[in-house]
C-alpha cells in the first residue's frame, strides 16, 4: 500500500513541491536547538525528569528540562528512517519512508442525516464500524484513524478497547489510534501481541501506531509522558503531534511556529532515546490559526497547508517519517468550500511527500462531515495520483511506431496500442463529464447524490475480512479480564 514517488527520479516526470530551501531548514533547525538548550520545556512526569537528570541535560527545581545540542542530534539519529505498518492480516500495508505517501480517514462523530435516515438507527460504536467498513472498501485509502472516543455509554478504557476491536472487525488496514490512557495502551499492546503471536513479531510488524497530541507550549503533562515511555519500552510506533495555534500557544509567525514544533519534537526524541534507543517516532504537528470567534483551529486555511508542507521538508531533512492533517475543511457541510479546502491540502501535501495524511473528511470542529465526504476524498486522491504520476516519455508512450503505422488521416480506435493503454487514463466514478443534454435526460443526478448512494451501498454490502473465531474470542476475553479488574 502507499504511494511511491519513485518517478521523481526521472527528470521532469513528477511535479515537486518544497516550501523551504535547505538554508532555511538549517536556520529553523539551529533555532530549535537554541530553544531546547536555552528555554527548555516543563515535564511533570518523575521518571521523565529522572531520565533527563541521568544524562547531560539540566533539570531545574521548577521541572524545566534543558538539553544540549549534541544529545538532540544523537537521539534523532537513533530513530528508524523507515517504518512498515501491516494490517492485522498482513494483506495491506503502509511503508513510511522518504516520499512514500498514504491516506487515512478519521473515525469520529459524523453528521447523522446523510447516510442514515433515522438518526437513532445507529449507536456511536456502530457508526465507527460504518466508517471502518467504508475505509476498508475504498481503494485509495491506506489506513484508518481513530482519535475520538465514540461510545460514551461505556466508561473508561473499556470503551477504548471495544472501539479498538470494532475497528479491527471493520477494517483490515493499519490503524492509527489515540485518546486513551496508559492502562488502555497496555491492554491494546497485549491484544496486538496476541494477534501477531509473539512480542518480537509485533515489534517487527506493528499494525497500529499511537497518536499523541500536546496542546501546551513547551509543556508535557504526566499522562503524555507516561504513554510515550510505554510506547518506547514496547517498540510501539508513535506520532508526536503538537497542536499549535498562532498567537495562542505559539508565535504568530509560521517560522516561529515551525521552530517551536521542531523544538518540542526534539525533546520528545531525547526522552524516548534515554528510555530506549531506536524507538519508531513519527513527526507530526498541526500548525494553523484560530478563527476569530473561537479558539478552534482552522484546518482549511492556506497557512495550514503551507506549514504542513514545510514540516514535511523539515522531517525529511532530520530523517523522520512525517504525519500531517489533510483533506479537512472549515465548512459546516459538504459543499464547494469543503471541496476546495480538502482538494488543496491533499494535493500539496502529496507533492510535499508527507508520509501519512490523516483526517480526510474532518471538520475543524465536531461533528465531522457526512461519511460521503470520505468517498469524495477517495475520488480526489485518484485524481491526485494521476497528476503525481507525471508523463512518461519511454518509447512505448512516445508511440512513434503507431503514429507511423496509422499515418495521415488514419484512426487509432482499432489499434492494439489503444486497447493496451486506455485504462491508463483517470476514469472518475462521481465526477460528471456527460454532455449537458445527456445529463439532463438521465435525471440531473448530482455528484452529492452519487456519493451518498455509493457510501450507503458500501456500508450495506461490503464484508471486511473476518477475524478468526478463536482469535476474536481471545481478544474479547482480554477485554473482559480488564473490565473485571
Secondary structure, 3 states (H helix, E strand, C coil): CCECCHHHHCCCCCCCCCCCCHHHHHHHHHHHHHHHHHHCEEECCHHHHHHHHCCCCEECCCCEEECCHHHHHHHHHCCCCCEEEECCCCCCEEEECCCCEEEEEEECCECCCCCCCCCCCCCHHHHHHHHHHHHHHCCCCCEEEECCCCCCCCCHHHHHHHHHHHHHHHCCCEEEECCCCHHHHHHHHHHHHHHHCCHHHHHHCCCEEEEEEECCCCEECHHHHHHHHHHHHHCCCEEEEEEEEECCCECCCHHHHHHHHHHHHHHHHHHHHHHCCCCCEEECCEEECECCCCCCECCCCHHHHHHHHHHHHHHHHHCCEEEEECCCECCCCCCHHHHHHHHHHHHHHHHHCCCEEEEECCECCCCECCCHHHHHHHHHHHHHHHHHCCCCCCHHHHCHHHHHHHCCCCCCCCCHHHHHHHHHCCCCCCCCCCCHHHHHHCCCCCHHHHHHHHHHHHHHHCCCCCCCHHHHHHHHHHHHHHHCC
